C-alpha cells in the first residue's frame, strides 16, 4: 500500500500502523501560531506532506531536565516514556490520525479525537499508551494531538487582551482548532465529520468539559468522554482572566522584562525559569483555563444549571486510586445524571499487576486505547479481556452514543436521578454497582498516587 491520502490541504504520506490492519498519519500540522497568538488553521501545503513521524511536543518542564533524575516524577516516566525520545518546540501544533488501512473517502467512519492530560503543563499525543490505538480494528478513526502547555499555553496579560481582544487559554484554542481541522479534513481519511466524539483524561477531561460548555464548539462533535476530571466543581471552576494578571506580570518581572515584546522574545528556558520562580513566590500554578468570555463564557456549575452544555451523550468516570477519588467520581456521576441525553458513568478499579499502586490516576488509559503490549507491566489474560471489553464499550459509544452495542456486553445503564450506580470495570465481573464512598475517602487520605 502507498498510504497516500488526498485531503483538502493536499496530499499526505502515511505509513503502516502499529496494529495489524491499520494505517498511521503522524505529525500533521493543523495550525500555526506565534508565541501567545491564537492559532490559525492550516488550509494547505505544497507537495506531499510527510506524515510518517510524530511531530514536536510543546515545551514543558521535562524539556529542560533529565526525567530519570527527577524522582518526584519518576513513576510516570517509567510508566509511559522510559526508553522513548521526544522533540520539544514552540512549533508544536501537530495531530496524528489512525485509520483502518482500507479506509477511503466516502466510508463515513466514526471519529474519536483524544486530548491528553498532564495538568496543562506536560504530556503529548504520542506517549507509549497512545501509540497505536486499536480502535481502527473496530472501524473507528482515532486522532491524538499536541497543544501548547504551561506558560506557552496559558499566559494571561492585559497587553495581550488589548492586542487580540481576549487573553489566555491558548492551549484550549489549539485543541479547538485541531477539532475544526479534523472536521474539515477527516472525510478524506474515510471519516464522518458529522459523527465525531472528543475524549480526554485529567486535564484533557477538563478540556473536554470546557469544549462541551463552549458556544465556539457547538455542532463540531456529537459525543464526549471524560476520564478522571469530567464534571463540574466549584473548586475546579475557571476564574476571570483578570484574576491571573498579577501572576503573569510578576513572571514578566522575574524574567527581567519591561514590555510584552521583551517577554515574547526570551528563550523558552528562561520563560519556564521565570514561571517556576513565580509559582514558588505566589504559591499558584498560573497555568489553568480562565474565563475569557469567548471560549469559556461562565463557570461549569452556572452553565450546567442554565442548561448551556451541548445536548449530547456523555461518558465519564474515574479510578479507585485516583487523585481525590470521591471528588472525581462524584463530579462524573453528577454530570452524567444531570443530562437530558442518556449518559454513562464508570468506575475503574483494576489493581494493575507489577506493583502495589492499584488503579492509579491514568491507569485506565492502557485499557481504553488497547495498548497494553506497549507497557512494561506483566499484564494477565484478565487484563487483555478487560481491555477488549472497554474498547468495545468505547467504540460502541463513539459509533452510536450507546456503549451497549448488540447486547454481547454486560448492560451499562444510563445515569439518572433514580439510577446512580456506575459500571464497575476491573477486579470483579463487569457489572452495575455503587463504589464505596467510605473506601474512596480512605484512599484519598492515604493514597500515594500523584498526577503528571
N, C-alpha and C positions, 0 to 999 in steps of 0.2 A: 504494500500500500504506500501511496505517496504522502498521505496525511496533509494534503493541501486543501485549505478552506478558502472560498472566495467570499469575503464579507463586504458590507458597505464601506468599510475603511480601506479595503484592499486585500490582497492575498495573505494568508497566514500559513506558515510551515510548522506543523506539529511533529509528534513522534509517537511511537507505541507507548501505551501507558504501563504502569507497574502491574496492574491487574489484568489478567487474561481477557481479551476481547474488548479492551478499552484503548482510547487514544487520549493523549495529553497535549494541551496547548498552553505552554508556560510563559510567564513573564510578558504578557501582553500589556502594553502601555495604554491605560484607559483615560488618563488625564495628564495635564502638565500644570505646574503651579510654582511660582516663586515663593520665597520664604514669607509666610503669613499673608499669602494671597489665596483667594478661593480658587478651587480647581476649575480648569477649562477642559471640557470633554474632548478627547481625541476623535476626530471625524475622518481622518485619512492619513496614509503614509505612502512613501514611494517604494516601488518594488515589492518583493515578497518579505513579509515580516518573519524573522527567525524566532519561533516560539518553542524552541527545544530546550531552553534552560530557564530556571527560575530567575526572576528579577531581583534587584536590590531591595533590602528591607529598610524601613525607616531607621534613622539613627535612634538609639535608645541607650540606657545606661550601660548595658553589656557590650556596646560598641567600643568602650574605652578601657576595658579591663579583661583579664583572663578569667572566664567563668569558673574554671576549675579551682581557682584560688579564692573564690567568694563563697565561703562555707554557708552563709545565710541563705544563698540561693542554689546551693549545690543539688538539692533534691530535684528541682525541675530541670536543671541542666542534665543531670544523669538520666532523667525520665524521657525527655523529649529532644535533646540536642546533642548529646555526647557523640563524638565522632563525626559530627556534621560541621560544615563551614558555611558562613553566611557573609554576604556583602552588605554594607550599610551605606546609605546615601540620602541626601535630601531629595534626590530624584528617585522616588520610591513608589510611584503610583502605578503598580502593576497588578494584574489578576491572572489567574490560572483556570483553565476550563478542562474538565474531564468528561469525555463522552463515550458512548458505545462506538467501537471502531467502524460500525456500519452506518452510523447516524448520517443523515443527509437532510438538506433543506426540504421542508415540507413534512418531516416526521412529526413535528409538534410535540416533542418530548417535554415532560415537566422539568422545571429548573429549580435547583436548590443552591442558593447563594449563602456562603458561610462567612461570618465576621469573627475574627479571632479575638480572644481576650488578652489579658496581661495588664490590667489596671490602667489602661490608656497610656501606659509608659513602655510596654515591652511586647514582644511577640512578632509573628509574621504568618503569612498564609501557607507556608510550606515546611513547617517543622515535621518531625517524624510521624506524628499522629494524623497529620493532614495529607501526607504524601501518598496519593493514590487511593482515594475513597472507592469503596466497592459499589457505590450507588449506580454507576452506569450499567453494571451487570443486571440491574433491575429496571433498566430503561429510564433512569433519571440522570440528567446532566448536572454535574457538580461544578461549583465555582468557588474558589477561595481568593482572598485579596489582601493587599497591603494598604495601609493608610498611615498618615503622619501621627507620630506619637510624642508624648511628653511635651517639652517646650516647643517642638516643631509643630505640634497639632492643636495646642490648647491655650496659647497666649491670649490674654485679653488686655487691650490698651486703648485709651481714649483716642490716641493718634490714629490707630487702625480703624476705629469706628468712624472717625472723621473722613478717613480716606475711602472707605468702602460702604459706609452706611450701617455696618454691622461688624462685630468683632467676636472672636472666639469660635470654638467648635470646628476648626479647620479639618480635623480628622474625621468628624462626622459628615461634613460636606464631601470629603473624599469618598467615604462609603456610599453616600447618596449618588455621587457622580458615577461610581462603579456600577451601582444598581441600574442607573439610567443607561450606561454604556451596554450592559448586558441586555437590557430591554430592547435597545436599538439594533443589536448585532447578533443576538443568540439564535435567531431563526436560521442563519447561515450554517450554524453548527448542528442543526436539527432540533433546536429548542423551540418552545412555545412562549413568546413574550407575554402572553395573556394567562400563563399558568406558572407563576414564579412564587417561590417561598424564600423568605430570608430566615437565617438561623444564626445564633451566636451564643457564646458561653462566657460567663463572668462579665467583664467589661463589654464583651461582644453582645451578651444578652441585654445589658443596659443600653447598648447602642440600638439593638433591635427594638427595644421598648420605645426609645425616642422616635425612631422612624415610624413606629406604629401609632404614634400620637401626633405626628407632624403633618401639617397641610401640604408640605412640599412633596411628600411621597404618596399622596392619595392616588390609588389606582395602579401604582407601579408593581405591587406584589399582592398576592391573593391569600397568603397564609404566613404565619410567623411562629418561630420556635425559639424558646429562651431557656437556657440551662444555667442554673446557679447565678441568678442575677435578674431574672424576669419578675415582673410585678412592680407595684409602686410602694414607696415607703417615704415617710416624712424625713427619715434620716438620710436617705439617698437622693432627695429632691434637688434638682438643679436650682442654683441661685442666680440672680441677675448678673449680667456681665460686669456691671459696675462694682459688684462686691469683690471682684478679682483684680481690680485695677491696682490697688495698693501693693499686692503681692508682686505683680509684674513690673511695676515701677521700681520696687526695691531690687528686683532681679536685674533691671537695667542699670541701676546704680552700682550693684555688686559687680557687674561686668565692666564698669568704668565707662559707661555710655551716657551721653547727654541727650542724644537725639535718636529717633526711630531709625534713621538712616545708618547711624553707627551700630545700633543694636542688630540691625539686619545683616550687617557686614562682618560681624565677629565669626570666628570659626565655630563649627558645631561643638567641639570640645570645650571651648570657653563658654558657650551658651549653656551646656549641661553643667559645667562647674558653677556658674552663677545661679542656676536653678537649684542645684543641691545645697549651696550655701544659704539660699533664701528659705528653702524648706526647713533647714535646721534653725534659722533665726526666727521664723514666723510660725513654726510648728504646723505647717499646712503643705499639702502636696502641690497645690496650684494648678494641677493638670486634670481638670474634670470638666464635663459638659456644663454649659451655662445657659441661662435664659437669654437668648439673643433676640427674641421677638420675631424671628423668621423661620428657622428650622425648629427651635424649641420655643413654643409660644405660651407655655404655662407649666405648672408643676404637674407631676403624674397624677396625684390624688385629685387635683382640681379638674383636670381634663377627663379623667375616668368618671368622676361624679357628674360631669356635664355630658357624658356620652360622646366625647370627641375622639375616642380611639377608632382606628379603622375597623369597620364591622366585618371582620374576617375570622376564620377559625384559628385558634392558638393551641400550642402545646407548650407546657412549662413544667419544670421540675428542678430537683437538686439532689445532692448525695448525702449519705448518712454521716460521713466525717467531713462534711463541707466546712467552710468558714461560716460561722454563725448559723448552724443547721436549722434551728427553729424559725429564725427570721427569714432566711432564704426560702425555706419550704412554705412558710405562711404567706409570703409575698406571691409565690407562684400559684398556690391553691386559691387564694382570694381573687387573683387576677382572672384565672380561668372560670371560677364560679360566677364572676360578675358579668361575663359576656352573654350577649343575646344569641350569638352563634355557638354551636357545640364546640367546646374547648376542653382540653385533656391535660390532667396533672399526673406526673410520675414521681417516683421516689426510688433512687438507685442505691442499693446497699451491698453490692458485691464486694467482699473483702479481698482485694486483689492479691494474688499469690506473689511471693517474692520478698515481702516484708510485712510489718505489722501496722501499716498506716491505714488500712481499711479502704473505704470508698472516699478517698481524699478529693479535694477540690480539683476538678478537671479529669478525674479518673474515668468518668463515663465516656470521654471523647474517643478513647481507643475502640469502644464498642459501637458507638453511633457511626463512626467512619469505617468500621470493619478493617482496621489497620493493625490488628493485634500482632501480625507477623513482623511488624517494624519494631516491636518492643523487645527489651532485654528480659522481660518477665517470663517465668515458666508457666505460661497460660495453659489451662487444662481444657479437656473436651467440653467441660461445663461452660467455660468462658467463650469458646467459639460458638456453642449453641446459643448462649445468651446474646452474643453479638449478632448472630444471624436473626434472632427474634427482634432485637431492637432495630436493626437495619430494615427489616420488613415493616414494622410499625411506622418507622420514619418515612420510608418510600411510599407506603400507602397514603399517609397523611399528605405528603407532597403532591401525590397524584390527584387526590380527591377531597382532601380535608377531613377524611375519616381514617384513623390509623388501623381500623379493624380489618379492612380488606375483605377477603372472601370467606371469612369465618374459620380459617385454619389456625388462627392465633387465639389465645385466651382473651375473652372480651374485655375491652377497655371502655369503661363507661365515662361519658362526658361529665365534667364537674358542674355543680349547680347548687342552688340554695339548700336542696334536700339531699344532695349527693356530694359529700365532702371527703370521700375516700380517694386514694390515688392508686395508680397501677404500680405495684411493687415489683421492681426489677432487680434481681441479684441472687441473694443467698438461697431463698426458698423457691418454690414453684411460682411462676409469674401469676399474680392474682390481684384483685382489688382489696385494699385494706387501708387503715389509717396508721401511719407510723407513730410510734410512741413519742409524744411531746416531752415527757419526762426524760426519756433517754437522749433526745436531741439536746435538751438543756444541759444535761450532764456532760455530753460530748462537747458542747460549746465551752464549758467551764474547764475542761481537762484536755481539750484537743491540742495536739502539737502541730496540726496542719498549718501550712502557710499558703498564701497565694503567690502568684507570679509577681 
